[in-house]
């Protein structure tokens, strides 16, 4: 199930603002595969694995990729996460401007986050795991 790009981008902004080593239990993990794909039309696919436990609200695996400038990140989709303690695969696909990325080295951040509604007000982010990793974007095909 894909999450709308605007929601994925919002989740990434929240992840960057609050993710920390203490936010992720050592049992809760997210990995990023060393290779992602890039189509000629700007469609990027990233993937990996995750494990989380104990969510009370909806949980997601969000991802972003950067390449040419360390200050520019592109949100690449979001996938609904199942936080049952088992390891699961995730795959996010999103479209960026065709000139924004090119095949080669890139930097990916993936985050497992839930929208915790225990406070009764607005849902607040709860981070389960985050990972930053250098990857290689290859031509899709």
Protein Blocks (a to p, Z undefined) as FASTA:
>chain_A
ZZdfklmmmmmmmmmmmgcfklpcfklccdddfbdcddfkopacdddddddehiabdcdd
dddddfklmkbccdedjaddddehpacdddddddddfklpccdddddddddddddfklop
acddddfbdcddddddddeZZ
